[in-house]
């Protein structure tokens, strides 16, 4: 889902459209929310086994963590563009990995 780029240009089209349209057009907002959920669902098959392995039994836990991952990715893209820092996403993803490990270790 997230491709490495040499140059920070453009960002994520879903994130860009969400920022521009969510407050002005309900149909766009609804469809963009579904796009973010589709992104999150890409992570669920990877999170469920990790959660089971660590004894996390809440059914909503995997989807909530998946949405959190998407939030960090989108925020990292936006911050990297704003700060013109191509290494920022990697640092944020390292924090994310540590947070997920701690969340699943409970």
Secondary structure by P-SEA (a helix, b strand, c coil): cbbbbcccccccaaaaaaaccccccaaaaaaaaaaaaaaaaaaaaaaaaaaaaacccccaaaaaaaaaaaaaaaaaaaaaaaacccaaaaaaaaaaaaaaaaaaac
